[in-house]
Amino acid sequence: MKFRAAVLHRTQAPIVIEEVEAADLAPDDVLVRVRATSLCHTDLEVIGGELAYPLPIVLGHEAAGVVERVGSAVDHPRPGDPVVLSWNPHCGRCFYCERDQPILCETYLRLGPEAVQFDGEARLRLGGAPLHHMMYIASFAEYCIVPAQSAVVVPKEIPFDRACLIGCGVMTGVGAATSVARLRDGEVALVIGCGAVGLSAVQGARLAGAAAIIAVDLDDKKLDLARRLGATHTVNAGREDAVAAAKSLTRGRGADCVLEAAGNERAFRLSAEAVRPGGRIVWLGKVNVDREVAFRWGSLMGEKQIVRSSYGGARPERDFPRLAAAYLEGKLMLDELVSRRIRLEEINEGFAALKRGEVIRAVIEFD
């Protein structure tokens, strides 16, 4: 079959809408008609060249849609099912999968940089040549072909433009607070960075019962939104002291947990300074893998626990339906994260707005 997709041919160049061709489904494949997919900073890193992938490539990894067809070995999901897509397929058999760490699956990590599907093959072609897939999904297209395990069924009542957010940013932020940091009732959380992941971490802290949630950013509008989503205190780091704010609420100890979602050296250092002795730090942001980040050694002492989390401890089959249900019950706020709805043809304008910091999430909608 043929359909439209947004193809990146060169870094630091516009994405081009082209007609691509899909291969026949492999036994474990699922064909999904994409109904909504959002623009993420990770996609922007590939466009800018900071994150290297082979080209040409179809980006996009935060998506929701409807199952159109399934491969011969697939019993679940079924055609017609509404699904949110997960970018972390895993083998279930390797050293890390057997230790319940699917984010470190050896096959997933080996094939990811090659931008192919989970069996090592491409499913898309452009002009007869193989076309690469980002993060096993490639959702900036009218259709995508994914492993069956990546298509997670969610309640049909959740709108697709909200459901797609669950697949990456919301899962990462909420899961960081509830599953990775294991925040408890009455604790004090500090969240650095109020983009989609950080605002989701604020909500995760609220859902976990944190007594105080301090949101830190440089943008007052984002801080206002953080308050609407559950932050009890806000700090503009350009003119206020986040460490002092954390200590003022804890008799000088510091935050019980710091969730870093800004992805820069200053934020990483702040996370270590603001957490209390014995507290927990979860790093969600990232810098270039070859960049060095320096710390004051004393900030790392005091039995502090530091963990890097890429996906909030996600178990998609368990977590995606729970997050969708929380939205439908009014406990998880997703409407507020959608700043702009666009068409596929407006993808370059959407990324320009994301780069300027004008949107939390711009969502591409398909008819």
C-alpha positions in Angstrom: 0.0 0.0 0.0 1.0 3.6 -0.5 0.4 6.6 1.8 1.7 10.0 2.7 4.6 10.4 5.2 6.8 13.2 6.4 10.4 12.3 5.4 13.6 13.9 6.7 16.3 13.7 4.0 18.9 15.9 5.6 19.5 17.3 9.1 18.8 21.0 9.6 16.6 21.0 6.5 12.8 21.0 6.1 10.8 17.8 6.3 9.2 16.8 3.0 5.7 15.2 2.6 6.1 12.3 0.1 4.2 9.2 -0.9 5.9 6.1 0.5 5.2 2.4 0.0 4.8 -0.2 2.8 5.9 -3.8 2.7 3.6 -6.7 3.4 3.0 -7.4 7.1 5.3 -9.8 8.8 3.6 -12.4 11.1 4.0 -10.2 14.2 3.2 -6.9 12.6 0.3 -4.6 13.1 -0.8 -1.9 10.6 -2.1 1.2 12.4 -4.0 4.0 10.8 -2.5 7.0 12.7 -5.1 9.4 14.0 -2.9 11.7 16.0 0.8 12.1 16.6 2.6 14.8 18.5 5.9 16.6 18.0 8.5 15.7 20.6 11.9 17.3 21.4 13.6 14.0 20.6 12.3 14.3 17.0 13.7 17.9 17.0 17.1 16.6 18.1 17.2 14.3 15.0 16.2 17.2 12.8 18.9 19.4 14.3 21.6 16.7 14.0 22.2 16.4 17.8 20.8 12.8 17.8 22.2 10.8 14.9 20.0 8.5 12.9 20.5 7.1 9.3 18.7 9.1 6.7 16.2 9.3 5.0 13.9 8.6 7.9 10.3 9.0 9.0 10.3 10.5 12.5 7.5 10.4 15.1 7.1 8.1 18.1 4.2 9.6 20.2 1.1 8.4 18.5 -2.4 6.9 18.7 -4.6 5.3 16.1 -6.7 2.4 15.0 -5.6 -1.1 14.1 -6.3 -1.7 10.4 -4.7 -5.1 9.8 -2.6 -7.6 11.7 0.0 -10.2 10.8 -0.8 -14.0 10.7 0.6 -14.6 14.2 -1.2 -11.8 16.0 -4.1 -12.5 18.2 -4.1 -9.2 20.1 -4.7 -6.4 19.2 -7.5 -6.8 16.6 -8.6 -4.7 13.7 -10.7 -1.8 14.9 -9.0 -1.6 18.3 -7.9 1.9 19.4 -4.3 1.9 20.4 -1.5 4.0 21.8 1.9 3.1 20.5 5.0 2.2 22.6 8.5 2.8 21.3 10.0 0.2 23.5 9.4 -3.3 22.0 11.6 -5.9 23.8 12.5 -9.6 23.3 11.5 -10.9 26.7 14.4 -13.3 26.8 17.7 -11.4 27.0 19.7 -10.7 30.2 17.9 -7.4 30.8 14.4 -8.5 29.9 14.7 -11.4 32.3 15.6 -8.9 35.0 12.5 -6.9 34.3 14.4 -4.0 32.6 12.8 -4.0 29.1 14.2 -0.5 28.4 17.7 -2.2 28.3 16.6 -5.0 26.0 19.6 -6.1 24.0 17.7 -6.3 20.7 16.0 -3.0 21.3 19.3 -1.2 22.0 21.2 -2.9 19.1 18.6 -2.2 16.4 17.4 1.2 17.6 20.4 3.2 16.1 19.9 1.4 12.8 16.3 2.8 12.6 14.8 -0.4 11.4 11.9 -2.5 12.7 12.3 -5.0 15.6 13.3 -7.9 13.2 16.0 -5.7 11.7 14.2 -5.0 8.4 12.6 -1.8 7.0 8.9 -1.8 6.4 8.8 1.4 4.3 10.3 2.2 0.9 10.7 5.5 -1.0 11.5 5.4 -4.7 12.3 1.7 -4.3 14.9 2.2 -1.6 14.5 1.3 2.1 13.3 4.1 4.3 14.2 4.3 8.0 11.9 4.2 11.0 12.4 6.3 14.1 12.1 4.3 17.4 10.3 1.4 15.8 7.2 3.5 15.0 7.7 6.3 12.3 4.3 7.9 13.1 4.6 11.1 11.0 2.6 9.3 8.4 -1.0 8.3 7.6 -0.1 4.7 8.6 2.6 2.9 10.4 3.7 -0.7 10.9 4.7 -1.7 14.4 5.4 -4.9 16.4 2.1 -6.2 17.9 3.5 -5.6 21.4 3.9 -1.9 20.6 0.2 -1.4 19.9 -1.5 -1.1 23.3 -5.3 -1.1 23.4 -6.9 1.8 25.3 -10.5 2.8 26.0 -12.3 4.0 22.9 -13.6 7.0 24.9 -10.3 8.8 25.1 -9.8 11.2 22.1 -6.8 10.3 19.9 -5.2 13.8 20.2 -5.0 13.3 24.0 -4.3 9.5 23.9 -1.1 10.0 21.8 0.5 12.0 24.5 0.5 8.9 26.8 2.9 7.0 24.5 6.0 9.1 25.5 6.0 12.3 27.4 3.1 11.6 29.8 4.3 8.0 30.5 7.8 9.2 31.1 6.9 12.0 33.5 4.1 10.3 35.5 6.0 7.0 35.7 9.1 8.8 36.9 7.2 10.1 40.0 5.0 7.1 40.7 7.1 4.1 39.6 10.8 5.2 39.5 11.0 7.7 42.4 8.2 5.9 44.2 7.0 9.2 45.8 4.9 8.7 48.9 2.2 10.5 50.7 3.4 13.6 52.5 6.8 13.9 50.6 8.1 17.1 49.0 8.9 16.8 45.3 10.8 19.3 43.1 10.4 19.2 39.3 12.9 21.0 37.1 11.6 21.9 33.6 8.0 22.4 32.7 7.7 21.0 29.2 5.5 18.0 28.5 7.6 15.5 30.5 8.1 17.9 33.5 4.4 18.8 33.6 3.5 15.1 33.6 6.0 14.6 36.4 4.1 17.3 38.3 0.9 15.4 37.8 2.6 12.1 38.8 3.7 13.7 42.0 0.2 14.9 42.7 -1.3 11.5 42.0 1.3 10.0 44.3 0.1 12.2 47.2 3.1 14.6 47.5 2.4 17.2 50.2 4.3 19.9 48.3 5.3 20.0 44.6 7.8 22.7 43.5 7.9 23.4 39.8 11.0 25.1 38.4 11.4 26.7 35.0 12.4 30.0 33.3 9.0 30.6 31.7 6.3 32.1 33.8 3.6 30.9 31.5 4.8 27.3 31.9 4.9 27.8 35.7 1.3 29.0 35.7 0.3 25.9 33.8 2.3 23.8 36.3 0.2 25.3 39.1 -3.0 24.3 37.2 -1.7 20.7 37.0 -0.8 20.3 40.6 2.3 22.3 41.6 1.9 23.9 45.0 4.9 26.2 44.6 6.7 27.6 41.6 10.2 29.0 41.1 11.5 31.0 38.2 15.1 29.9 38.2 16.1 33.1 36.4 15.4 35.2 39.4 14.7 32.9 42.3 16.6 30.2 44.3 15.1 26.7 43.8 17.4 25.2 46.5 16.2 27.8 49.1 12.6 27.1 48.1 13.1 23.3 48.7 14.8 23.9 52.1 12.2 26.4 53.2 9.5 23.7 53.0 11.6 20.9 54.7 13.3 22.5 57.8 16.4 23.0 55.8 16.8 19.4 54.5 15.9 19.7 50.8 13.4 18.0 48.6 12.6 14.3 49.3 12.7 13.7 45.5 13.9 15.8 42.5 12.6 15.0 39.0 14.8 16.6 36.4 13.2 17.2 33.0 15.1 20.1 31.5 18.0 18.3 30.0 20.9 20.7 30.6 24.0 20.9 32.8 22.6 23.5 35.1 19.5 21.4 35.7 21.5 18.3 36.5 23.6 20.2 39.0 20.5 21.8 40.6 18.9 18.4 41.1 21.9 17.3 43.2 22.0 20.5 45.2 18.2 20.6 45.9 17.6 17.0 47.1 18.0 16.1 50.8 20.5 13.7 52.2 19.1 10.2 51.5 16.7 11.6 48.9 16.1 10.4 45.4 17.0 12.1 42.0 15.5 11.0 38.8 17.1 12.3 35.6 14.7 12.4 32.7 16.4 15.0 30.5 19.5 14.4 28.5 22.5 16.1 26.8 24.7 14.8 24.0 26.1 11.5 25.1 29.7 12.7 24.7 29.2 15.9 26.7 30.7 16.0 30.2 28.7 17.4 33.2 30.5 18.6 36.3 29.2 18.5 39.9 30.3 19.9 43.2 31.4 16.7 44.9 29.7 17.6 48.1 26.3 17.8 46.3 26.6 14.1 45.6 27.3 13.0 49.1 24.8 12.1 51.9 23.6 8.8 50.6 21.7 10.4 47.7 20.2 8.0 45.2 20.4 9.0 41.5 18.8 7.1 38.6 18.4 7.9 34.9 15.0 7.0 33.5 14.2 7.1 29.8 10.5 5.9 29.9 9.3 6.2 33.5 9.6 2.5 34.2 6.9 1.9 31.6 5.1 -1.3 31.3 2.8 -0.2 28.5 0.2 -3.0 28.6 -0.3 -2.1 32.3 0.3 1.6 32.3 -1.2 3.0 29.1 -4.8 1.8 29.9 -4.4 3.1 33.5 -3.3 6.5 32.3 -6.1 6.7 29.8 -8.6 5.7 32.6 -7.1 8.4 34.9 -7.8 11.0 32.1 -11.3 9.8 31.7 -11.9 9.9 35.4 -10.6 13.5 35.6 -7.5 12.6 37.6 -4.9 13.1 34.8 -5.0 16.4 32.8 -4.1 16.1 29.2 -6.1 18.8 27.4 -3.9 21.4 28.9 -0.8 19.9 27.3 -2.0 20.3 23.7 -1.0 23.8 22.6 -1.7 23.5 18.9 -3.4 21.1 16.5 -1.9 21.0 13.0 -2.1 19.0 9.7 0.7 16.9 8.4 1.6 19.6 5.9 2.2 22.0 8.7 4.9 19.8 10.4 7.8 22.2 9.8 5.9 25.1 11.3 5.0 22.9 14.3 8.7 22.1 14.9 9.7 25.7 14.5 7.2 26.6 17.3 8.5 23.8 19.5 12.0 25.0 19.0 11.0 28.5 20.0 9.3 27.2 23.1 5.9 28.3 22.1 4.1 25.0 22.5 4.0 22.2 25.1 2.8 19.7 22.5 1.8 20.4 18.9 -0.4 17.5 17.7 -0.8 16.4 14.1 -4.4 15.2 13.5 -5.5 13.0 10.6 -9.0 12.6 9.3 
